[in-house]
Structure formats: structure tokens, C-alpha cells
Amino acid sequence: MVLWPRGSGSDRIAASRYEVTRFGDWAERFKPSARARTHLLAAALLWTVVGLGLAAAGLVWSFGSALPWSLLLAITGIAAGTVKGRLVIRKMADWNTARIIARGDGRCLGGFLAPKTWLLVAVMMGSGIILRGSGVPRPILGVLYTAVGTGLLFGGRQLWKAWRETPKTI
């Protein structure tokens, strides 16, 4: 009984390199590549849709408390999101825009966010799941969700602006 393929070690390495090359060719041929402008559109859509969803959920949860407090919670979330959007998220959107344009056309559509940014997205999603299951009252979570959603909407605005201003030839 033979437990490994016959031949020298270098034969097996060469065969595995050939398989990797074949897979690389296949992946390159079937990857969903897109123009830089399409990447900007994908980023703008993601930031806007997620921002609207989070802000809407946050406002619904904020208004789940007694009336005078609900208005205060909603205003607090919007104000915090506006500050974060202007000071932090807008810079992230500008960085993302510059990165997309510098990468040029023909890149994989999933690359509209950097790998570290995709990791941040996963961490934020996980944090949201943990927070919703933690027992923190929904009106308090509403402030956080409203703030994050509002901030993402500010970033989305920057990405929409970049998408509109980017020539269709890029």
C-alpha cells in the first residue's frame, strides 16, 4: 500500500505549483472584476444602505422609551454620529476613495474595501450581535446604532460625491 505519490519530492512540488497556477488562471478568468467607478458605487451603496438601516433601527429603539427621553436619545445619537462622521468617517471615506482610484480598473469587485476594512466590518457585525444579546436596553442601544448609522451616512455622502465626480472612463 502506497501512502504518498511515487516520484521525487521535486516532482510533487512541481505538480503542486502547476495546480496552483491552474487555479490562479481559473480565478483570474472568473473573478468579478470591475472598473474603479463601479467600486466607488459599491462602496457608496454599502455605506448608505448600512447607515440607513442602523440609523432607522437606532431611532426606532430610541423612540421605544418615554417621550421626553426618546427625543433626547435620538438627538444624542444624531449629534454623536454627526461629529464622528465629520471628524473620523469622512476621512475614512476619502482614504477609501483614493485607494479605489489608485488601484484602477479590472480589480475584483470585493476589493472595494481593503482587507482590514472587511475585518472591521466583521468585528462591527459581531459586536452588534453581542450587544443585542447582552441585555442592554434597546433605547440605549438606539443611541449607539443611530450614531454609527449617521456617521456612515456622512461617509456615504463623500463616496457618492466621488462616484459622481469620477469620469466614466476610469
C-alpha positions, 0 to 999 in steps of 0.5 A: 500500500502506497501512502504518498505519490511515487516520484521525487519530492521535486516532482510533487512540488512541481505538480503542486505549483502547476495546480496552483497556477491552474487555479490562479488562471481559473480565478483570474478568468472568473473573478468579478472584476470591475472598473474603479467607478463601479467600486466607488458605487459599491462602496457608496451603496454599502455605506448608505444602505448600512447607515440607513438601516442602523440609523432607522433601527437606532431611532426606532429603539430610541423612540421605544422609551418615554417621550421626553427621553426618546427625543433626547436619545435620538438627538444624542445619537444624531449629534454623536454620529454627526461629529464622528462622521465629520471628524473620523468617517469622512476621512475614512471615506476619502482614504477609501476613495483614493485607494479605489482610484489608485488601484484602477480598473479590472480589480475584483469587485470585493476589493472595494474595501481593503482587507482590514476594512472587511475585518472591521466590518466583521468585528462591527457585525459581531459586536452588534450581535453581542450587544443585542444579546447582552441585555442592554436596553434597546433605547440605549442601544438606539443611541449607539446604532443611530450614531454609527448609522449617521456617521456612515451616512456622512461617509456615504455622502463623500463616496457618492460625491466621488462616484459622481465626480469620477469620469466614466472612463476610469 
